Amino acid sequence: MKDMQAQLEKLRTDAAECALIRDLATDPTKRELFTRLADHLTVLASEVERAIADSIKRTS
């Protein structure tokens, strides 16, 4: 469970960093790329969060 929590935190941190890079980018292509990366990492974090919640429900 701790490894899943660590991955969740890493995904959220990476998504925030991509969003920051997007906000600082002046090149529209890079801005679009980092927007997509941030969105994708946010979805992945949501999936990990859901898996954690499901795991907790099964063990309760």
All heavy atoms as a GROMACS GRO file, in nm:
protein
  470
    1MET      N    1   0.082  -0.119   0.000
    1MET     CA    2   0.000   0.000   0.000
    1MET      C    3   0.087   0.126   0.000
    1MET      O    4   0.054   0.222  -0.067
    1MET     CB    5  -0.093  -0.004   0.121
    1MET     CG    6  -0.188   0.113   0.129
    1MET     SD    7  -0.309   0.122   0.000
    1MET     CE    8  -0.423  -0.001   0.054
    2LYS      N    9   0.198   0.121   0.074
    2LYS     CA   10   0.284   0.239   0.080
    2LYS      C   11   0.342   0.271  -0.057
    2LYS      O   12   0.360   0.388  -0.091
    2LYS     CB   13   0.397   0.219   0.181
    2LYS     CG   14   0.354   0.236   0.324
    2LYS     CD   15   0.474   0.234   0.416
    2LYS     CE   16   0.430   0.261   0.558
    2LYS     NZ   17   0.542   0.281   0.646
    3ASP      N   18   0.371   0.166  -0.136
    3ASP     CA   19   0.426   0.190  -0.269
    3ASP      C   20   0.323   0.257  -0.359
    3ASP      O   21   0.357   0.344  -0.440
    3ASP     CB   22   0.479   0.062  -0.331
    3ASP     CG   23   0.373  -0.047  -0.341
    3ASP    OD1   24   0.282  -0.050  -0.258
    3ASP    OD2   25   0.385  -0.131  -0.432
    4MET      N   26   0.197   0.221  -0.342
    4MET     CA   27   0.092   0.285  -0.421
    4MET      C   28   0.075   0.431  -0.379
    4MET      O   29   0.056   0.519  -0.464
    4MET     CB   30  -0.040   0.210  -0.407
    4MET     CG   31  -0.038   0.074  -0.477
    4MET     SD   32  -0.190  -0.019  -0.454
    4MET     CE   33  -0.301   0.070  -0.560
    5GLN      N   34   0.083   0.458  -0.250
    5GLN     CA   35   0.074   0.596  -0.200
    5GLN      C   36   0.192   0.679  -0.253
    5GLN      O   37   0.174   0.794  -0.293
    5GLN     CB   38   0.074   0.598  -0.047
    5GLN     CG   39  -0.054   0.550   0.015
    5GLN     CD   40  -0.165   0.653   0.006
    5GLN    OE1   41  -0.159   0.751  -0.067
    5GLN    NE2   42  -0.270   0.630   0.083
    6ALA      N   43   0.310   0.618  -0.255
    6ALA     CA   44   0.428   0.688  -0.306
    6ALA      C   45   0.413   0.718  -0.455
    6ALA      O   46   0.447   0.829  -0.500
    6ALA     CB   47   0.554   0.606  -0.281
    7GLN      N   48   0.359   0.623  -0.531
    7GLN     CA   49   0.337   0.646  -0.674
    7GLN      C   50   0.233   0.754  -0.697
    7GLN      O   51   0.248   0.838  -0.786
    7GLN     CB   52   0.293   0.516  -0.742
    7GLN     CG   53   0.408   0.423  -0.773
    7GLN     CD   54   0.509   0.487  -0.865
    7GLN    OE1   55   0.475   0.555  -0.963
    7GLN    NE2   56   0.636   0.468  -0.834
    8LEU      N   57   0.129   0.754  -0.614
    8LEU     CA   58   0.025   0.856  -0.625
    8LEU      C   59   0.086   0.995  -0.603
    8LEU      O   60   0.061   1.088  -0.682
    8LEU     CB   61  -0.085   0.829  -0.523
    8LEU     CG   62  -0.196   0.934  -0.513
    8LEU    CD1   63  -0.267   0.951  -0.646
    8LEU    CD2   64  -0.294   0.895  -0.403
    9GLU      N   65   0.166   1.006  -0.500
    9GLU     CA   66   0.229   1.136  -0.470
    9GLU      C   67   0.323   1.178  -0.583
    9GLU      O   68   0.326   1.295  -0.622
    9GLU     CB   69   0.304   1.127  -0.338
    9GLU     CG   70   0.332   1.259  -0.274
    9GLU     CD   71   0.207   1.343  -0.251
    9GLU    OE1   72   0.102   1.290  -0.212
    9GLU    OE2   73   0.214   1.465  -0.275
   10LYS      N   74   0.398   1.084  -0.639
   10LYS     CA   75   0.489   1.114  -0.750
   10LYS      C   76   0.411   1.161  -0.872
   10LYS      O   77   0.450   1.258  -0.938
   10LYS     CB   78   0.576   0.994  -0.784
   10LYS     CG   79   0.667   1.020  -0.903
   10LYS     CD   80   0.789   0.937  -0.900
   10LYS     CE   81   0.883   0.957  -1.016
   10LYS     NZ   82   0.881   1.083  -1.084
   11LEU      N   83   0.303   1.092  -0.904
   11LEU     CA   84   0.222   1.132  -1.019
   11LEU      C   85   0.166   1.273  -1.001
   11LEU      O   86   0.166   1.352  -1.095
   11LEU     CB   87   0.108   1.032  -1.042
   11LEU     CG   88   0.150   0.897  -1.099
   11LEU    CD1   89   0.035   0.798  -1.088
   11LEU    CD2   90   0.194   0.912  -1.244
   12ARG      N   91   0.118   1.302  -0.882
   12ARG     CA   92   0.064   1.437  -0.856
   12ARG      C   93   0.173   1.543  -0.866
   12ARG      O   94   0.151   1.652  -0.921
   12ARG     CB   95  -0.002   1.441  -0.719
   12ARG     CG   96  -0.134   1.368  -0.717
   12ARG     CD   97  -0.203   1.384  -0.586
   12ARG     NE   98  -0.334   1.319  -0.589
   12ARG     CZ   99  -0.401   1.286  -0.483
   12ARG    NH1  100  -0.353   1.310  -0.363
   12ARG    NH2  101  -0.518   1.229  -0.494
   13THR      N  102   0.291   1.511  -0.814
   13THR     CA  103   0.402   1.606  -0.822
   13THR      C  104   0.443   1.628  -0.966
   13THR      O  105   0.464   1.742  -1.010
   13THR     CB  106   0.522   1.553  -0.739
   13THR    OG1  107   0.482   1.540  -0.604
   13THR    CG2  108   0.642   1.647  -0.749
   14ASP      N  109   0.454   1.519  -1.042
   14ASP     CA  110   0.491   1.530  -1.184
   14ASP      C  111   0.387   1.609  -1.262
   14ASP      O  112   0.423   1.691  -1.348
   14ASP     CB  113   0.510   1.392  -1.245
   14ASP     CG  114   0.634   1.321  -1.194
   14ASP    OD1  115   0.718   1.384  -1.128
   14ASP    OD2  116   0.647   1.198  -1.220
   15ALA      N  117   0.259   1.588  -1.233
   15ALA     CA  118   0.153   1.663  -1.301
   15ALA      C  119   0.165   1.812  -1.271
   15ALA      O  120   0.151   1.896  -1.361
   15ALA     CB  121   0.016   1.610  -1.260
   16ALA      N  122   0.193   1.844  -1.145
   16ALA     CA  123   0.208   1.985  -1.107
   16ALA      C  124   0.329   2.048  -1.176
   16ALA      O  125   0.323   2.164  -1.220
   16ALA     CB  126   0.220   1.997  -0.956
   17GLU      N  127   0.438   1.972  -1.185
   17GLU     CA  128   0.558   2.024  -1.253
   17GLU      C  129   0.531   2.047  -1.402
   17GLU      O  130   0.576   2.147  -1.459
   17GLU     CB  131   0.675   1.929  -1.233
   17GLU     CG  132   0.729   1.931  -1.091
   17GLU     CD  133   0.840   1.831  -1.068
   17GLU    OE1  134   0.877   1.756  -1.161
   17GLU    OE2  135   0.891   1.828  -0.954
   18CYS      N  136   0.459   1.956  -1.464
   18CYS     CA  137   0.425   1.974  -1.606
   18CYS      C  138   0.337   2.097  -1.624
   18CYS      O  139   0.354   2.172  -1.721
   18CYS     CB  140   0.355   1.850  -1.661
   18CYS     SG  141   0.467   1.712  -1.692
   19ALA      N  142   0.244   2.117  -1.533
   19ALA     CA  143   0.158   2.235  -1.541
   19ALA      C  144   0.239   2.363  -1.525
   19ALA      O  145   0.215   2.463  -1.594
   19ALA     CB  146   0.047   2.227  -1.436
   20LEU      N  147   0.337   2.360  -1.437
   20LEU     CA  148   0.423   2.477  -1.418
   20LEU      C  149   0.505   2.504  -1.544
   20LEU      O  150   0.513   2.619  -1.590
   20LEU     CB  151   0.517   2.455  -1.298
   20LEU     CG  152   0.616   2.567  -1.271
   20LEU    CD1  153   0.545   2.696  -1.238
   20LEU    CD2  154   0.710   2.526  -1.158
   21ILE      N  155   0.562   2.400  -1.601
   21ILE     CA  156   0.640   2.416  -1.725
   21ILE      C  157   0.549   2.470  -1.835
   21ILE      O  158   0.588   2.559  -1.911
   21ILE     CB  159   0.705   2.283  -1.766
   21ILE    CG1  160   0.813   2.244  -1.666
   21ILE    CG2  161   0.765   2.293  -1.908
   21ILE    CD1  162   0.866   2.103  -1.680
   22ARG      N  163   0.427   2.416  -1.843
   22ARG     CA  164   0.330   2.465  -1.942
   22ARG      C  165   0.306   2.614  -1.925
   22ARG      O  166   0.306   2.690  -2.022
   22ARG     CB  167   0.198   2.389  -1.925
   22ARG     CG  168   0.085   2.444  -2.011
   22ARG     CD  169  -0.051   2.413  -1.957
   22ARG     NE  170  -0.069   2.468  -1.824
   22ARG     CZ  171  -0.143   2.412  -1.730
   22ARG    NH1  172  -0.204   2.299  -1.750
   22ARG    NH2  173  -0.155   2.471  -1.612
   23ASP      N  174   0.289   2.656  -1.801
   23ASP     CA  175   0.260   2.797  -1.775
   23ASP      C  176   0.377   2.888  -1.809
   23ASP      O  177   0.358   3.005  -1.843
   23ASP     CB  178   0.221   2.816  -1.628
   23ASP     CG  179   0.088   2.750  -1.594
   23ASP    OD1  180   0.012   2.716  -1.688
   23ASP    OD2  181   0.062   2.730  -1.475
   24LEU      N  182   0.498   2.834  -1.802
   24LEU     CA  183   0.617   2.914  -1.831
   24LEU      C  184   0.659   2.906  -1.978
   24LEU      O  185   0.739   2.988  -2.023
   24LEU     CB  186   0.734   2.867  -1.743
   24LEU     CG  187   0.715   2.887  -1.592
   24LEU    CD1  188   0.830   2.822  -1.516
   24LEU    CD2  189   0.703   3.033  -1.557
   25ALA      N  190   0.606   2.808  -2.050
   25ALA     CA  191   0.647   2.789  -2.190
   25ALA      C  192   0.597   2.902  -2.278
   25ALA      O  193   0.484   2.949  -2.265
   25ALA     CB  194   0.594   2.656  -2.242
   26THR      N  195   0.684   2.944  -2.367
   26THR     CA  196   0.645   3.047  -2.464
   26THR      C  197   0.613   2.986  -2.600
   26THR      O  198   0.541   3.047  -2.679
   26THR     CB  199   0.757   3.152  -2.479
   26THR    OG1  200   0.877   3.087  -2.517
   26THR    CG2  201   0.778   3.228  -2.349
   27ASP      N  202   0.665   2.870  -2.625
   27ASP     CA  203   0.641   2.798  -2.750
   27ASP      C  204   0.505   2.728  -2.742
   27ASP      O  205   0.484   2.645  -2.653
   27ASP     CB  206   0.753   2.697  -2.771
   27ASP     CG  207   0.740   2.617  -2.899
   27ASP    OD1  208   0.632   2.618  -2.960
   27ASP    OD2  209   0.839   2.552  -2.937
   28PRO      N  210   0.413   2.758  -2.833
   28PRO     CA  211   0.280   2.695  -2.828
   28PRO      C  212   0.284   2.543  -2.837
   28PRO      O  213   0.203   2.476  -2.773
   28PRO     CB  214   0.208   2.754  -2.950
   28PRO     CG  215   0.281   2.878  -2.984
   28PRO     CD  216   0.423   2.857  -2.940
   29THR      N  217   0.377   2.488  -2.911
   29THR     CA  218   0.388   2.343  -2.923
   29THR      C  219   0.428   2.281  -2.789
   29THR      O  220   0.370   2.181  -2.747
   29THR     CB  221   0.491   2.304  -3.031
   29THR    OG1  222   0.452   2.364  -3.154
   29THR    CG2  223   0.499   2.154  -3.048
   30LYS      N  224   0.523   2.343  -2.722
   30LYS     CA  225   0.564   2.293  -2.589
   30LYS      C  226   0.451   2.311  -2.488
   30LYS      O  227   0.429   2.225  -2.404
   30LYS     CB  228   0.690   2.366  -2.541
   30LYS     CG  229   0.815   2.320  -2.611
   30LYS     CD  230   0.937   2.386  -2.552
   30LYS     CE  231   1.062   2.343  -2.627
   30LYS     NZ  232   1.183   2.405  -2.576
   31ARG      N  233   0.381   2.422  -2.498
   31ARG     CA  234   0.270   2.446  -2.407
   31ARG      C  235   0.164   2.336  -2.422
   31ARG      O  236   0.113   2.282  -2.325
   31ARG     CB  237   0.209   2.583  -2.434
   31ARG     CG  238   0.115   2.629  -2.325
   31ARG     CD  239   0.065   2.772  -2.345
   31ARG     NE  240   0.172   2.865  -2.369
   31ARG     CZ  241   0.182   2.944  -2.476
   31ARG    NH1  242   0.088   2.942  -2.568
   31ARG    NH2  243   0.282   3.027  -2.491
   32GLU      N  244   0.133   2.302  -2.547
   32GLU     CA  245   0.035   2.197  -2.574
   32GLU      C  246   0.085   2.062  -2.523
   32GLU      O  247   0.008   1.985  -2.462
   32GLU     CB  248   0.008   2.189  -2.724
   32GLU     CG  249  -0.095   2.084  -2.759
   32GLU     CD  250  -0.116   2.073  -2.910
   32GLU    OE1  251  -0.101   2.174  -2.981
   32GLU    OE2  252  -0.149   1.962  -2.954
   33LEU      N  253   0.211   2.032  -2.546
   33LEU     CA  254   0.269   1.906  -2.500
   33LEU      C  255   0.259   1.893  -2.348
   33LEU      O  256   0.212   1.791  -2.296
   33LEU     CB  257   0.414   1.894  -2.543
   33LEU     CG  258   0.492   1.776  -2.483
   33LEU    CD1  259   0.435   1.644  -2.530
   33LEU    CD2  260   0.639   1.789  -2.514
   34PHE      N  261   0.299   1.997  -2.277
   34PHE     CA  262   0.298   1.990  -2.131
   34PHE      C  263   0.156   1.995  -2.074
   34PHE      O  264   0.130   1.940  -1.966
   34PHE     CB  265   0.390   2.097  -2.070
   34PHE     CG  266   0.534   2.056  -2.079
   34PHE    CD1  267   0.615   2.104  -2.180
   34PHE    CD2  268   0.588   1.966  -1.988
   34PHE    CE1  269   0.747   2.063  -2.190
   34PHE    CE2  270   0.720   1.925  -1.997
   34PHE     CZ  271   0.800   1.974  -2.098
   35THR      N  272   0.063   2.053  -2.148
   35THR     CA  273  -0.078   2.046  -2.108
   35THR      C  274  -0.126   1.901  -2.115
   35THR      O  275  -0.188   1.850  -2.021
   35THR     CB  276  -0.166   2.134  -2.198
   35THR    OG1  277  -0.126   2.270  -2.181
   35THR    CG2  278  -0.314   2.118  -2.167
   36ARG      N  279  -0.093   1.835  -2.226
   36ARG     CA  280  -0.134   1.695  -2.241
   36ARG      C  281  -0.068   1.605  -2.137
   36ARG      O  282  -0.132   1.515  -2.082
   36ARG     CB  283  -0.104   1.644  -2.382
   36ARG     CG  284  -0.202   1.699  -2.486
   36ARG     CD  285  -0.180   1.638  -2.622
   36ARG     NE  286  -0.058   1.695  -2.678
   36ARG     CZ  287   0.031   1.630  -2.750
   36ARG    NH1  288   0.015   1.504  -2.779
   36ARG    NH2  289   0.138   1.691  -2.797
   37LEU      N  290   0.060   1.630  -2.111
   37LEU     CA  291   0.129   1.551  -2.009
   37LEU      C  292   0.067   1.571  -1.871
   37LEU      O  293   0.044   1.474  -1.797
   37LEU     CB  294   0.278   1.588  -2.006
   37LEU     CG  295   0.363   1.536  -2.120
   37LEU    CD1  296   0.502   1.599  -2.113
   37LEU    CD2  297   0.373   1.385  -2.116
   38ALA      N  298   0.041   1.694  -1.835
   38ALA     CA  299  -0.020   1.722  -1.705
   38ALA      C  300  -0.157   1.656  -1.694
   38ALA      O  301  -0.189   1.595  -1.591
   38ALA     CB  302  -0.032   1.873  -1.683
   39ASP      N  303  -0.236   1.664  -1.799
   39ASP     CA  304  -0.368   1.602  -1.798
   39ASP      C  305  -0.357   1.450  -1.785
   39ASP      O  306  -0.431   1.388  -1.708
   39ASP     CB  307  -0.446   1.637  -1.925
   39ASP     CG  308  -0.487   1.783  -1.930
   39ASP    OD1  309  -0.479   1.852  -1.826
   39ASP    OD2  310  -0.526   1.828  -2.040
   40HIS      N  311  -0.266   1.391  -1.859
   40HIS     CA  312  -0.248   1.246  -1.856
   40HIS      C  313  -0.202   1.200  -1.718
   40HIS      O  314  -0.254   1.102  -1.663
   40HIS     CB  315  -0.147   1.204  -1.963
   40HIS     CG  316  -0.128   1.056  -1.972
   40HIS    ND1  317  -0.226   0.971  -2.015
   40HIS    CD2  318  -0.022   0.979  -1.941
   40HIS    CE1  319  -0.181   0.847  -2.010
   40HIS    NE2  320  -0.057   0.849  -1.966
   41LEU      N  321  -0.106   1.270  -1.661
   41LEU     CA  322  -0.058   1.233  -1.527
   41LEU      C  323  -0.167   1.249  -1.422
   41LEU      O  324  -0.176   1.169  -1.328
   41LEU     CB  325   0.065   1.316  -1.491
   41LEU     CG  326   0.191   1.282  -1.572
   41LEU    CD1  327   0.297   1.390  -1.552
   41LEU    CD2  328   0.244   1.146  -1.533
   42THR      N  329  -0.253   1.348  -1.438
   42THR     CA  330  -0.365   1.367  -1.346
   42THR      C  331  -0.463   1.250  -1.355
   42THR      O  332  -0.512   1.201  -1.253
   42THR     CB  333  -0.437   1.500  -1.376
   42THR    OG1  334  -0.342   1.607  -1.360
   42THR    CG2  335  -0.555   1.522  -1.284
   43VAL      N  336  -0.489   1.204  -1.476
   43VAL     CA  337  -0.577   1.087  -1.494
   43VAL      C  338  -0.513   0.964  -1.430
   43VAL      O  339  -0.581   0.887  -1.361
   43VAL     CB  340  -0.607   1.063  -1.643
   43VAL    CG1  341  -0.675   0.929  -1.665
   43VAL    CG2  342  -0.693   1.176  -1.698
   44LEU      N  343  -0.385   0.945  -1.451
   44LEU     CA  344  -0.316   0.831  -1.391
   44LEU      C  345  -0.322   0.837  -1.239
   44LEU      O  346  -0.345   0.735  -1.173
   44LEU     CB  347  -0.170   0.824  -1.438
   44LEU     CG  348  -0.149   0.788  -1.585
   44LEU    CD1  349  -0.001   0.798  -1.620
   44LEU    CD2  350  -0.201   0.649  -1.614
   45ALA      N  351  -0.304   0.955  -1.183
   45ALA     CA  352  -0.312   0.971  -1.038
   45ALA      C  353  -0.451   0.935  -0.989
   45ALA      O  354  -0.466   0.869  -0.885
   45ALA     CB  355  -0.276   1.114  -0.999
   46SER      N  356  -0.553   0.974  -1.062
   46SER     CA  357  -0.690   0.940  -1.025
   46SER      C  358  -0.712   0.789  -1.027
   46SER      O  359  -0.780   0.734  -0.939
   46SER     CB  360  -0.791   1.006  -1.120
   46SER     OG  361  -0.784   1.145  -1.109
   47GLU      N  362  -0.654   0.722  -1.124
   47GLU     CA  363  -0.666   0.576  -1.132
   47GLU      C  364  -0.596   0.508  -1.015
   47GLU      O  365  -0.649   0.413  -0.959
   47GLU     CB  366  -0.609   0.526  -1.265
   47GLU     CG  367  -0.688   0.566  -1.386
   47GLU     CD  368  -0.828   0.504  -1.387
   47GLU    OE1  369  -0.842   0.387  -1.346
   47GLU    OE2  370  -0.922   0.573  -1.429
   48VAL      N  371  -0.480   0.556  -0.979
   48VAL     CA  372  -0.409   0.499  -0.864
   48VAL      C  373  -0.488   0.525  -0.736
   48VAL      O  374  -0.501   0.437  -0.651
   48VAL     CB  375  -0.265   0.555  -0.853
   48VAL    CG1  376  -0.198   0.512  -0.723
   48VAL    CG2  377  -0.182   0.510  -0.972
   49GLU      N  378  -0.542   0.644  -0.724
   49GLU     CA  379  -0.622   0.678  -0.607
   49GLU      C  380  -0.745   0.585  -0.596
   49GLU      O  381  -0.778   0.537  -0.488
   49GLU     CB  382  -0.667   0.824  -0.617
   49GLU     CG  383  -0.727   0.879  -0.491
   49GLU     CD  384  -0.748   1.028  -0.502
   49GLU    OE1  385  -0.789   1.077  -0.610
   49GLU    OE2  386  -0.722   1.098  -0.403
   50ARG      N  387  -0.808   0.559  -0.709
   50ARG     CA  388  -0.923   0.468  -0.710
   50ARG      C  389  -0.880   0.327  -0.672
   50ARG      O  390  -0.950   0.258  -0.596
   50ARG     CB  391  -0.989   0.469  -0.848
   50ARG     CG  392  -1.116   0.386  -0.852
   50ARG     CD  393  -1.189   0.388  -0.986
   50ARG     NE  394  -1.119   0.452  -1.094
   50ARG     CZ  395  -1.166   0.559  -1.160
   50ARG    NH1  396  -1.280   0.614  -1.126
   50ARG    NH2  397  -1.098   0.611  -1.260
   51ALA      N  398  -0.765   0.282  -0.721
   51ALA     CA  399  -0.714   0.150  -0.686
   51ALA      C  400  -0.685   0.139  -0.536
   51ALA      O  401  -0.713   0.036  -0.474
   51ALA     CB  402  -0.589   0.118  -0.767
   52ILE      N  403  -0.632   0.245  -0.479
   52ILE     CA  404  -0.605   0.247  -0.335
   52ILE      C  405  -0.737   0.237  -0.258
   52ILE      O  406  -0.749   0.159  -0.164
   52ILE     CB  407  -0.527   0.374  -0.295
   52ILE    CG1  408  -0.385   0.367  -0.349
   52ILE    CG2  409  -0.525   0.391  -0.144
   52ILE    CD1  410  -0.306   0.498  -0.337
   53ALA      N  411  -0.836   0.314  -0.300
   53ALA     CA  412  -0.966   0.312  -0.232
   53ALA      C  413  -1.029   0.174  -0.243
   53ALA      O  414  -1.085   0.123  -0.145
   53ALA     CB  415  -1.057   0.419  -0.292
   54ASP      N  416  -1.022   0.111  -0.360
   54ASP     CA  417  -1.076  -0.023  -0.378
   54ASP      C  418  -1.005  -0.124  -0.290
   54ASP      O  419  -1.067  -0.212  -0.232
   54ASP     CB  420  -1.068  -0.065  -0.524
   54ASP     CG  421  -1.164   0.009  -0.615
   54ASP    OD1  422  -1.256   0.076  -0.562
   54ASP    OD2  423  -1.146   0.001  -0.738
   55SER      N  424  -0.874  -0.108  -0.280
   55SER     CA  425  -0.795  -0.199  -0.197
   55SER      C  426  -0.834  -0.186  -0.050
   55SER      O  427  -0.845  -0.286   0.021
   55SER     CB  428  -0.647  -0.169  -0.217
   55SER     OG  429  -0.569  -0.251  -0.134
   56ILE      N  430  -0.857  -0.065  -0.006
   56ILE     CA  431  -0.897  -0.041   0.134
   56ILE      C  432  -1.036  -0.102   0.159
   56ILE      O  433  -1.057  -0.165   0.263
   56ILE     CB  434  -0.895   0.110   0.165
   56ILE    CG1  435  -0.751   0.160   0.169
   56ILE    CG2  436  -0.965   0.139   0.298
   56ILE    CD1  437  -0.738   0.311   0.176
   57LYS      N  438  -1.126  -0.086   0.064
   57LYS     CA  439  -1.261  -0.141   0.079
   57LYS      C  440  -1.257  -0.293   0.088
   57LYS      O  441  -1.332  -0.353   0.167
   57LYS     CB  442  -1.350  -0.099  -0.037
   57LYS     CG  443  -1.393   0.045  -0.032
   57LYS     CD  444  -1.477   0.078  -0.153
   57LYS     CE  445  -1.507   0.226  -0.157
   57LYS     NZ  446  -1.582   0.264  -0.277
   58ARG      N  447  -1.170  -0.357   0.009
   58ARG     CA  448  -1.162  -0.503   0.010
   58ARG      C  449  -1.104  -0.558   0.139
   58ARG      O  450  -1.138  -0.668   0.180
   58ARG     CB  451  -1.079  -0.552  -0.108
   58ARG     CG  452  -1.158  -0.556  -0.237
   58ARG     CD  453  -1.073  -0.607  -0.346
   58ARG     NE  454  -0.988  -0.494  -0.382
   58ARG     CZ  455  -0.893  -0.496  -0.473
   58ARG    NH1  456  -0.866  -0.606  -0.537
   58ARG    NH2  457  -0.824  -0.390  -0.502
   59THR      N  458  -1.016  -0.483   0.201
   59THR     CA  459  -0.953  -0.531   0.324
   59THR      C  460  -1.034  -0.497   0.449
   59THR      O  461  -1.004  -0.545   0.556
   59THR     CB  462  -0.810  -0.477   0.339
   59THR    OG1  463  -0.813  -0.335   0.340
   59THR    CG2  464  -0.722  -0.527   0.225
   60SER      N  465  -1.135  -0.413   0.433
   60SER     CA  466  -1.217  -0.374   0.549
   60SER      C  467  -1.328  -0.473   0.575
   60SER      O  468  -1.374  -0.544   0.499
   60SER     CB  469  -1.278  -0.236   0.526
   60SER     OG  470  -1.177  -0.140   0.516
   0.00000   0.00000   0.00000
